[in-house]
Amino acid sequence: MGLAGLRIVLVEPAGPINVGSIARVMKNFGFNHLVLVNPQCDPLSPEALQMAVHAKDVLESAVSVATVPEALQGCTRAIATTARVRNWDSPLENPRTALPWLLEKPEQPAALIFGREDRGLSNEELNYAQRFIRIPTSSSYPSLNLATAVGICCYELAQTDAEKKDAETMRHGDAQKENVPASPCPRVLVSDNEPAPLDILEEYYQHLESLLLKIGYLYPHTAASRMEKFRQLYNRTQLQTKEVGMLRGILRQVEWALENRNNREGF
Amino acid sequence: MGLAGLRIVLVEPAGPINVGSIARVMKNFGFNHLVLVNPQCDPLSPEALQMAVHAKDVLESAVSVATVPEALQGCTRAIATTARVRNWDSPLENPRTALPWLLEKPEQPAALIFGREDRGLSNEELNYAQRFIRIPTSSSYPSLNLATAVGICCYELAQTDAEKKDAETMRHGDAQKENVPASPCPRVLVSDNEPAPLDILEEYYQHLESLLLKIGYLYPHTAASRMEKFRQLYNRTQLQTKEVGMLRGILRQVEWALENRNNREGF
């Protein structure tokens, strides 16, 4: 089920701009199951639809219910979000620590619950969840916009999901290794974009040194120590083969300009 | 300087709702330095102020400039955000991997650059940055709202900052246990070895371009795209101030050799 099955539950949302923005960011990160508890605005109002842009389908398929327990029907795991720290004994966890738990049983429905823009969730509503998260914010202005909070949580969940899939692919890849030739490179690179072989680099350094001696930038007795600095600089950047080609092109063109100095004007 | 010193740079933002939301989320996560490049809307319009809620001070102290280089003046590190993957050779990194780099030198100004709502940053604008991030999104609707993207990046940076502070507190505690003052800085760096400010880099690129045009390596109609490759190469390597000095020394020496071509022998 994964992200697509995870319910994003909004309790009494009042701002259509927020609801529309939330639909958009849900779709951006692969979510599509929006549940509204007693919404205080029309999720299909022009403002909501405008903010949703290409996520109107998320708004159109949103489910409205009367209470939090109805929104959680069938779920085995629920996390509630809160900004409050008073009159609340349960630990408030960091999203990065707690949210991955929602994805641990992908075959079972799970929910992430957000409260009202102005006063969040009541203690009674919080208590329908098993864990509680608070996005850490600055004490000078701690209150996040609702859509921002949903966006950050969707982003965190999508990161967790991607890491899980990467880990699975790697495990799967390991199993396949016995019969199937390994993929040449995990990153998509064409050959010219690959790091240059060291002998190509060495030819460039030799060429650079000989030109710098010729034009009087280097002196024979200090050339080696100066060239060390250039080697460090270019080695650090991991030059690609085509970049070495470009740099040698400059050297050749300088040589050409110097050799043709008597035949040209304008320098 | 930390989060408060980090510049959030918006290039030609057009939506006052976005700009206001961005001011709010910046303040939520401890940022206050907003720079607008040629803004296409009034950052103090009623809609922007309404979305900012208690972050009007961030909008009021926002700086408007005409170009990206002006926005980056004095910065030594800049990361640009992009959604595009076409016609772009440099790697697009995950925010979680790349953003902590902006906080590594808290005493030096750094910037995080976001493009236009509808078409992001041009390649020329991207190339003022040294690293590039893309927030991973669903292929079914990859385009994030601008304020959502800024919010996620501010959240990531604040998480990194909090983790750093936690680690420092722990180290400090350990050091005190033994009655030994903590080492002030693990790496010894003198000023010349530090990353070159971006305006010094820009002067080098201008100098390189003008010389390459003069010697016929570049042609006016293709200079910009060719120079992009060199910018990517040198930005990737994080040139130190003294290295830029060495590279400019080569350019000056080549110019000298060309100018004195009639008075010298041996080329």
Chai-1 contact restraints between the chains, C-beta under 6 A:
chainA,res_idxA,chainB,res_idxB,connection_type,confidence,min_distance_angstrom,max_distance_angstrom,comment,restraint_id
A,V25,B,T148,contact,1.0,0.0,6.0,A-B,restraint_1
A,K27,B,Y141,contact,1.0,0.0,6.0,A-B,restraint_2
A,N28,B,T137,contact,1.0,0.0,6.0,A-B,restraint_3
A,N28,B,Y141,contact,1.0,0.0,6.0,A-B,restraint_4
A,N28,B,L144,contact,1.0,0.0,6.0,A-B,restraint_5
A,G30,B,S138,contact,1.0,0.0,6.0,A-B,restraint_6
A,H54,B,Y141,contact,1.0,0.0,6.0,A-B,restraint_7
A,T137,B,N28,contact,1.0,0.0,6.0,A-B,restraint_8
A,S138,B,G30,contact,1.0,0.0,6.0,A-B,restraint_9
A,Y141,B,K27,contact,1.0,0.0,6.0,A-B,restraint_10
A,Y141,B,N28,contact,1.0,0.0,6.0,A-B,restraint_11
A,Y141,B,H54,contact,1.0,0.0,6.0,A-B,restraint_12
A,L144,B,N28,contact,1.0,0.0,6.0,A-B,restraint_13
A,T148,B,V25,contact,1.0,0.0,6.0,A-B,restraint_14
A,T148,B,G151,contact,1.0,0.0,6.0,A-B,restraint_15
A,G151,B,T148,contact,1.0,0.0,6.0,A-B,restraint_16
A,G151,B,G151,contact,1.0,0.0,6.0,A-B,restraint_17
A,I152,B,Y155,contact,1.0,0.0,6.0,A-B,restraint_18
A,Y155,B,I152,contact,1.0,0.0,6.0,A-B,restraint_19
A,I215,B,Q253,contact,1.0,0.0,6.0,A-B,restraint_20
A,I215,B,V254,contact,1.0,0.0,6.0,A-B,restraint_21
A,I215,B,A257,contact,1.0,0.0,6.0,A-B,restraint_22
A,Y217,B,I250,contact,1.0,0.0,6.0,A-B,restraint_23
A,Y217,B,Q253,contact,1.0,0.0,6.0,A-B,restraint_24
A,L233,B,E243,contact,1.0,0.0,6.0,A-B,restraint_25
A,R236,B,T237,contact,1.0,0.0,6.0,A-B,restraint_26
A,T237,B,R236,contact,1.0,0.0,6.0,A-B,restraint_27
A,T237,B,T237,contact,1.0,0.0,6.0,A-B,restraint_28
A,E243,B,L233,contact,1.0,0.0,6.0,A-B,restraint_29
A,I250,B,Y217,contact,1.0,0.0,6.0,A-B,restraint_30
A,Q253,B,I215,contact,1.0,0.0,6.0,A-B,restraint_31
A,Q253,B,Y217,contact,1.0,0.0,6.0,A-B,restraint_32
A,V254,B,I215,contact,1.0,0.0,6.0,A-B,restraint_33
A,V254,B,V254,contact,1.0,0.0,6.0,A-B,restraint_34
A,A257,B,I215,contact,1.0,0.0,6.0,A-B,restraint_35
A,L258,B,F267,contact,1.0,0.0,6.0,A-B,restraint_36
A,R261,B,R261,contact,1.0,0.0,6.0,A-B,restraint_37
A,F267,B,L258,contact,1.0,0.0,6.0,A-B,restraint_38
